[in-house]
Amino acid sequence: MTGHGEKPLVTEVVVDGRTLSYGDVVAVAHHGAQVALADGVLSRLAGERAVVDDVVDRQVPTYGLTTGLGARSSYALPRAELDAFSVRTVRGRANAVGDPLPVPVVRAALVARVNGLAGGGSGVRPEIVRLLVELLNARVHPVIPEVGSIGASDLCQLAHVGLVVIGEGSAEYDGERLDGATALRRAGLAPARLGPKDGHVLCSASPLAAGLGALALHETAALLTLAQAVTALTYEGFRANTSPLDARVLALRPAPGQSRAATELLSLLTGGELTDPRNARRVQDPVSLRCAAQVHGTGYAALAFTDAALLPELNGCGDNPVVLPGGVVGGGMQGVSSAGDIREEPPGPGEILSSGNFHTPALALAYDTLALALTQTAAVSAERMRRLLEPAVSGLPANLSPYGPERSGFAPLVKTAQALVAEVRMLSVPVCTDPRQGADAVEDDSTNAALGARRLTTMLGRLRQLLAVEAVVAAQAVDLAAPAALGRGPEFLYRAIRKVVPTLTEDRPQGVDVETVSRDILGSDDVRSTLNSWAKEAT
């Protein structure tokens, strides 16, 4: 099952290389779901490994297997050095720096890599994949520093996983940071012996960018629904005009995502007075309210674009070179004669071909696109909140204080909202166009996809806090506007907020209110599930 919709919590994820969903990644990363390999995976890996062994036996020049890596790709490796070269590949690339990535991120990257390997193409020894699965299930988490990928495979970070696989490096186990060998031993596991190509496989592909991205897209989908619900609550307090949500209006210019957003907003407002535009307080509202469907629709469109770029990465082979089993169409293979001359060989049981599948420009572009869309969502949230505080626009008391100008009300909270928007905007700077070069101009392009995914995590946290600011203010607006009936979404959200945050009368510190709503309301699985079911009911 693919996609980022809500699904029941699973306790085991069966990995087959083709159908890993974002929900599956969340289950493994955040909820400790066990991982199992689908039937047929190990036999597929064994068949591909036979191709690797055959190429090694026939001394076929093959990148990263019988030759060096990067700028040393023309250097032929002695047969007796291939196992040791795999180990040196891991050790020499474990160069990431910074704070350790959170355990859920490490688990997301591991399950993404296991899935990529399970689908075939890497030629790795099956024992390596089994050990990676055992690391996940025993909760042995390699310590991976947060900085080191430029998006041409997550080499310098994944190598830290490889270190633990061979009993080196560091790992978190049972809440304690240990050396890799000790962590494996305490979990009842043994280090793996690396054969030819295994070291390169452990460092290859972009599972960090994919795993992080899966977590980010799952959270983005949830936050867009929350943004809709918070907007609906603001509509109730503002007494907004819903005529811009009319399907006939939107059909005149069917911009991407806007009809979905409008339909969801109206579905959340069901049961209240605002579904009839005649109950609106104004003929025309400020853009931040009037065009919420257009802005949130853009978020949905960006989410779909990113989904299309990420799913192939999450469920595909990002290795280079790739191993193709027997029967693959192609010419003869090249071997090396005893005199050192290259000669043609008849087709063997399979081939190993150079690949550009490690390169992730579409994924990096998609992450940048999603970051910009989230910034638009953040900007209008802050503006809606400000409009609620302005009597000339909202018709409500200044700063939503029931006691007049001698109280500050919610005015100081505007600064917090603006600070959050500033952080979100700063993090939206595109990273996929950053120029870079490596390996003596051989590796002369990369994408920064992992960085693009990592900053989304921070952006989403800030956006949730910003939506909490708007929600707290909107609940106060509802108190003051006192509508006769609220829509089901706004009423549910309003009651949830009032259980943890009282109506503002006298001035009080409000940062704690915002944090409470962000954590206990907008972060609640139950709240998210309920609002999601209502929002999607009509779509």
C-alpha positions in Angstrom: 0.0 0.0 0.0 1.4 3.4 -1.0 0.5 6.9 -0.2 0.3 9.1 2.9 -3.3 8.6 4.1 -4.3 7.5 7.6 -4.2 3.8 8.3 -4.5 1.6 11.4 -1.4 1.3 13.5 0.6 -1.8 12.3 2.9 -4.0 14.5 4.7 -5.6 11.6 5.8 -4.2 8.2 6.5 -6.8 5.5 9.1 -5.4 3.1 9.1 -6.5 -0.6 10.9 -3.6 -2.3 7.9 -2.3 -4.1 5.0 -1.4 -1.8 6.5 0.4 1.3 4.1 3.3 2.2 4.7 6.4 4.2 2.5 5.0 6.9 4.7 1.9 7.0 7.8 4.1 7.5 6.0 6.0 10.3 5.0 2.6 12.0 8.6 1.5 12.0 10.2 4.8 12.9 7.8 6.1 15.5 5.9 3.1 16.8 8.5 0.4 16.8 6.8 -1.9 14.3 8.8 -5.0 13.5 10.2 -5.6 10.0 9.9 -8.8 8.0 11.2 -9.7 4.5 8.6 -10.9 2.1 8.7 -14.3 0.6 11.0 -14.5 -2.3 13.3 -11.6 -1.3 16.2 -13.7 -0.1 16.1 -16.0 -3.1 16.1 -12.9 -5.4 19.1 -11.5 -3.5 20.9 -14.9 -3.7 20.4 -15.0 -7.5 21.8 -11.5 -8.0 24.7 -12.2 -5.7 25.6 -15.1 -8.0 26.0 -12.5 -10.8 28.4 -10.6 -8.6 30.4 -13.7 -7.9 30.5 -14.6 -11.6 31.8 -11.1 -12.5 34.4 -11.3 -9.9 35.5 -14.8 -11.0 35.8 -13.6 -14.6 37.6 -10.4 -13.6 35.2 -8.2 -15.5 36.0 -4.5 -15.0 33.1 -3.2 -12.9 32.8 0.1 -11.0 33.0 -0.3 -7.3 33.4 -4.1 -7.5 36.6 -4.8 -9.4 37.7 -1.2 -9.7 38.1 1.7 -7.3 35.5 4.4 -6.7 35.0 8.0 -7.8 38.2 9.4 -9.3 39.9 6.0 -8.9 37.3 4.2 -11.1 39.9 3.3 -13.7 42.1 1.5 -11.1 41.7 -2.3 -11.2 41.6 -3.9 -7.8 43.5 -7.2 -7.2 41.2 -10.1 -6.6 42.7 -10.7 -3.1 41.9 -7.1 -2.1 38.1 -7.1 -2.9 36.9 -8.1 0.6 39.3 -5.7 2.3 38.3 -2.9 -0.2 34.6 -3.3 1.0 35.7 -2.7 4.6 37.9 0.2 3.6 35.0 1.7 1.6 32.9 1.8 4.8 35.6 3.1 7.0 36.8 5.7 4.6 33.4 7.2 4.0 32.1 7.5 7.6 32.8 11.2 7.6 29.5 12.8 8.8 29.6 15.4 11.5 27.2 17.1 13.9 24.6 15.9 16.4 23.3 12.4 16.0 20.1 12.1 14.0 17.0 11.2 16.1 16.3 7.5 16.5 13.1 7.7 14.5 15.0 9.2 11.5 17.6 6.4 11.8 14.9 3.8 11.8 13.2 5.5 8.8 16.5 5.4 6.9 17.1 1.8 7.7 13.7 0.5 6.7 14.0 2.6 3.5 17.4 1.0 2.7 16.1 -2.5 3.5 13.2 -2.0 1.2 15.5 -0.7 -1.6 17.7 -3.7 -1.2 14.8 -6.1 -1.1 13.6 -4.9 -4.5 16.8 -6.1 -6.1 19.6 -4.5 -8.1 22.3 -4.1 -5.5 23.9 -7.6 -5.6 24.5 -7.5 -1.9 24.9 -10.7 0.1 21.6 -11.7 1.6 23.2 -11.9 5.1 23.7 -8.2 5.0 20.0 -7.5 4.5 19.1 -9.9 7.2 21.4 -8.2 9.6 19.9 -4.8 8.8 16.4 -6.2 9.5 17.7 -7.6 12.8 19.2 -4.2 13.8 15.7 -2.7 13.4 13.9 -5.4 15.3 16.4 -5.5 18.1 16.4 -1.7 18.2 20.1 -1.4 17.7 20.3 2.1 16.1 23.6 3.2 14.5 24.6 6.7 15.5 24.5 8.8 12.3 25.7 12.4 12.5 23.2 14.8 10.9 25.5 16.5 8.3 27.3 14.7 5.5 25.0 14.1 2.4 25.1 16.2 -0.7 22.5 14.1 -2.4 24.7 11.9 -4.6 23.8 8.9 -2.4 23.9 9.5 1.3 27.4 8.1 1.4 29.1 9.8 4.3 26.1 9.2 6.6 25.2 5.6 5.6 28.8 4.6 6.1 28.1 5.0 9.8 25.5 2.2 9.5 28.1 0.1 7.7 30.5 0.6 10.6 27.9 -1.0 13.0 27.3 -3.8 10.5 31.0 -4.8 10.8 31.1 -4.3 14.5 32.6 -0.9 14.6 31.3 2.7 15.0 28.7 3.6 17.6 25.1 2.5 18.2 22.3 3.4 20.6 20.8 0.3 22.3 18.4 0.2 25.3 18.9 4.0 25.8 22.7 3.8 26.0 25.3 4.8 23.4 27.7 1.9 22.9 30.5 0.9 20.5 29.1 -1.1 17.6 30.5 -4.4 18.7 29.1 -4.1 22.2 25.7 -3.1 20.9 25.6 -6.1 18.6 26.7 -8.5 21.3 24.2 -7.2 23.9 21.4 -7.6 21.3 22.5 -11.2 20.5 23.8 -10.3 17.0 27.1 -10.9 15.3 29.0 -8.5 12.9 28.8 -9.3 9.2 31.7 -10.3 7.0 31.8 -8.0 3.9 32.5 -9.5 0.5 33.1 -7.7 -2.8 30.7 -4.8 -3.4 29.0 -5.1 0.0 30.8 -2.1 1.5 29.8 0.1 -1.5 26.1 -1.1 -1.2 26.0 -0.2 2.5 27.0 3.4 1.6 24.9 3.7 -1.6 21.5 5.1 -2.6 19.5 7.8 -0.8 17.5 6.1 2.0 18.1 8.9 4.4 16.6 11.4 2.0 13.8 8.9 1.3 13.1 7.9 4.9 13.1 11.5 6.2 11.0 12.5 3.2 8.4 9.8 4.0 8.1 11.0 7.6 7.9 14.6 6.3 5.2 13.9 3.7 3.1 11.9 6.3 3.3 14.9 8.7 2.7 17.4 5.8 -0.6 15.6 4.9 -1.7 15.8 8.5 -0.7 19.5 8.9 -2.5 20.5 5.8 -5.7 19.0 7.2 -5.0 20.8 10.5 -4.5 24.0 8.6 -7.9 23.6 7.1 -9.5 22.9 10.4 -7.8 25.9 12.1 -8.9 28.1 9.1 -12.5 26.8 9.6 -12.3 27.9 13.3 -11.0 31.3 12.2 -13.9 31.5 9.7 -16.3 31.0 12.6 -14.8 33.7 14.7 -14.5 36.1 11.8 -17.9 35.1 10.4 -16.2 34.7 7.0 -17.9 34.7 3.6 -17.8 31.2 2.1 -18.9 32.2 -1.4 -15.3 31.9 -2.7 -15.6 28.2 -1.8 -18.5 27.6 -4.2 -17.7 24.9 -6.7 -19.2 27.1 -9.5 -16.7 29.8 -8.7 -13.7 27.5 -8.6 -14.7 25.8 -11.9 -14.1 29.0 -13.7 -10.4 28.7 -13.0 -9.6 25.2 -11.8 -6.2 25.8 -10.2 -4.4 22.7 -8.8 -5.7 21.6 -5.5 -8.1 24.4 -4.8 -11.3 22.4 -5.3 -10.1 19.8 -2.9 -9.3 22.4 -0.3 -12.6 24.2 -0.7 -14.6 21.0 -0.5 -12.8 20.0 2.7 -13.3 23.4 4.2 -17.1 23.3 3.5 -17.2 19.7 4.9 -15.6 20.9 8.1 -18.0 23.7 8.3 -21.0 21.4 7.9 -23.6 21.9 10.7 -22.8 25.6 11.2 -24.2 28.8 9.7 -21.4 29.7 7.4 -22.1 27.2 4.7 -24.7 29.7 3.6 -22.7 32.8 2.5 -25.7 35.0 3.5 -24.6 34.5 7.1 -21.3 36.2 6.5 -20.5 39.4 8.2 -18.8 41.0 5.1 -19.4 40.9 1.4 -15.7 40.4 0.8 -13.0 39.2 3.2 -9.3 39.8 3.3 -7.2 37.6 1.0 -5.8 35.4 3.8 -9.4 34.2 4.4 -11.0 34.6 1.0 -8.2 32.7 -0.8 -7.5 30.0 1.8 -8.6 27.3 -0.7 -6.1 28.6 -3.3 -3.2 28.6 -0.9 -4.0 25.3 0.8 -4.8 23.8 -2.6 -1.2 24.8 -3.6 0.0 22.8 -0.6 -2.0 19.8 -1.8 -0.6 20.2 -5.3 3.0 20.4 -4.0 2.3 17.3 -1.8 1.2 15.4 -4.8 4.3 16.5 -6.8 6.5 15.4 -4.0 4.7 12.1 -3.6 5.3 11.3 -7.3 9.0 12.0 -6.8 9.4 10.2 -3.5 7.6 6.9 -4.0 10.0 5.7 -6.7 12.9 6.5 -4.5 11.3 4.8 -1.5 10.4 1.7 -3.6 13.2 1.6 -6.1 16.9 0.7 -6.5 19.3 3.7 -6.1 22.5 1.7 -6.4 25.3 2.2 -8.9 26.2 -0.1 -10.5 23.1 -2.2 -10.7 23.0 -6.0 -10.9 20.7 -7.5 -13.6 20.0 -11.2 -13.3 20.1 -13.7 -16.2 18.0 -13.1 -19.3 18.6 -9.4 -19.5 18.9 -8.1 -23.0 22.4 -6.8 -23.8 25.6 -7.5 -25.6 28.5 -9.6 -24.5 30.4 -8.8 -21.4 34.1 -7.7 -21.3 36.7 -9.8 -19.6 40.4 -9.4 -19.1 42.9 -11.8 -20.7 46.0 -13.1 -19.0 47.9 -10.6 -21.0 45.8 -7.7 -19.6 43.9 -7.1 -22.8 40.2 -6.5 -22.8 38.2 -9.1 -24.7 34.6 -9.8 -25.4 32.9 -12.6 -23.4 29.6 -14.3 -24.4 26.6 -13.4 -22.3 26.8 -14.8 -18.8 24.0 -15.4 -16.2 23.5 -11.7 -15.8 25.1 -8.3 -16.1 26.3 -5.4 -13.9 25.6 -2.0 -15.5 26.5 1.5 -14.7 23.6 3.4 -13.3 22.5 7.0 -12.6 19.7 5.9 -10.3 21.6 7.3 -7.3 21.0 10.8 -8.6 17.9 12.6 -7.1 17.2 15.9 -8.8 13.5 15.3 -9.0 13.3 14.5 -5.3 15.3 17.5 -4.3 13.2 19.8 -6.6 10.1 18.4 -5.0 11.3 19.0 -1.5 12.1 22.6 -2.4 8.7 23.0 -4.0 7.0 21.6 -0.8 9.0 23.9 1.4 7.8 26.9 -0.6 4.2 25.8 -0.4 4.5 25.3 3.3 5.8 28.9 3.6 2.7 30.2 1.8 0.5 28.2 4.2 2.4 29.7 7.1 2.2 33.3 5.8 -1.6 33.3 5.5 -2.1 31.7 8.9 -0.2 34.5 10.5 -2.2 37.1 8.5 -5.6 35.5 9.4 -4.6 35.7 13.0 -3.7 39.4 12.7 -7.1 40.2 11.0 -8.9 38.7 14.0 -7.2 41.3 16.2 -8.2 44.3 14.1 -11.7 45.7 15.1 -12.1 47.6 11.8 -11.8 44.3 9.9 -13.2 41.7 12.3 -15.9 43.6 14.1 -14.5 42.2 17.3 -13.0 44.0 20.3 -9.4 45.2 19.8 -6.8 42.5 20.3 -9.7 40.2 21.3 -9.6 41.5 24.9 -13.1 41.8 26.5 -11.8 44.7 28.6 -10.7 47.2 26.1 -7.4 49.0 25.4 -6.1 48.8 28.9 -5.4 45.1 28.3 -2.9 43.8 25.8 -5.0 40.8 24.8 -3.4 38.8 22.0 -1.4 41.7 20.5 2.0 40.5 21.8 1.4 37.1 20.3 1.6 38.7 16.8 5.4 38.9 17.4 5.6 35.2 18.1 3.6 34.5 14.9 5.9 36.7 12.8 9.0 35.1 14.3 7.7 31.7 13.4 6.9 32.8 9.8 10.4 34.3 9.6 12.0 30.9 10.5 9.7 29.0 8.0 10.6 31.5 5.3 14.3 31.2 5.9 14.1 27.4 5.7 12.3 27.6 2.4 15.4 28.7 0.5 15.9 26.2 -2.3 18.8 23.8 -1.9 18.7 21.9 -5.1 20.4 24.6 -7.1 23.5 24.9 -4.9 26.6 24.4 -7.1 29.0 21.7 -6.0 31.7 19.4 -7.3 33.7 16.4 -6.1 36.0 13.5 -7.0 38.3 15.3 -9.5 35.3 16.7 -11.5 34.0 13.1 -12.2 31.2 13.6 -9.7 30.3 17.1 -10.9 26.6 17.3 -9.8 24.6 16.5 -6.7 21.2 17.5 -5.3 21.2 18.1 -1.5 18.1 16.0 -1.3 18.8 14.8 2.2 19.2 18.4 3.4 16.0 19.3 1.6 14.2 16.6 3.6 15.8 17.4 6.9 14.8 21.1 6.8 11.2 20.0 6.2 11.2 18.4 9.6 12.1 21.8 11.2 9.6 23.7 9.0 6.8 21.4 9.9 7.4 21.8 13.6 7.3 25.6 13.3 4.2 25.5 11.1 2.4 23.4 13.8 3.3 26.0 16.4 2.1 28.7 14.1 -1.2 27.0 13.5 -1.5 26.6 17.3 -1.1 30.4 17.6 -4.0 30.9 15.1 -6.1 28.3 16.8 -5.7 29.9 20.3 -6.7 33.3 18.8 -9.5 31.9 16.7 -11.0 30.1 19.8 -11.1 33.5 21.6 -12.7 35.1 18.5 -15.4 32.4 18.7 -16.0 33.2 22.3 -16.5 36.9 21.5 -18.5 36.4 18.3 -20.8 33.9 20.0 -22.2 32.3 16.9 -25.5 30.3 17.4 -24.0 27.2 15.8 -20.5 26.1 14.8 -19.6 23.7 12.0 -18.6 20.2 13.2 -14.8 20.7 12.6 -14.6 24.1 14.3 -16.8 23.0 17.2 -14.7 19.8 17.8 -11.5 21.8 17.6 -12.9 24.6 19.8 -14.0 22.2 22.5 -10.7 20.4 22.5 -8.8 23.7 22.9 -11.1 24.9 25.7 -10.4 21.7 27.7 -6.7 22.7 28.0 -6.7 26.5 27.5 -9.3 28.8 29.1 -10.8 31.9 27.6 -8.5 34.9 27.9 -9.8 37.5 30.4 -6.9 39.1 32.2 -3.5 39.2 30.4 -1.4 36.1 31.1 1.6 34.4 29.6 0.3 32.7 26.4 3.4 30.9 25.1 2.5 27.9 27.3 -1.1 28.0 25.8 0.3 27.8 22.3 2.7 24.9 23.2 -0.1 23.0 24.9 -2.4 23.3 21.9 0.5 22.4 19.5 1.4 19.3 21.5 -1.8 18.1 23.0 -4.4 19.1 20.3 -2.7 19.5 17.0 -0.3 16.7 17.8 -3.0 14.3 19.0 -3.6 11.3 16.8 -7.3 11.2 17.8 -7.8 14.9 16.9 -6.0 14.4 13.6 -8.0 11.3 12.8 -11.4 12.9 13.5 -10.7 16.0 11.5 -9.2 14.0 8.7 -12.3 11.9 8.4 -14.6 14.9 8.2 -12.4 16.8 5.8 -12.1 13.8 3.4 -15.8 12.8 3.7 -16.8 14.9 0.8 -13.7 14.2 -1.3 
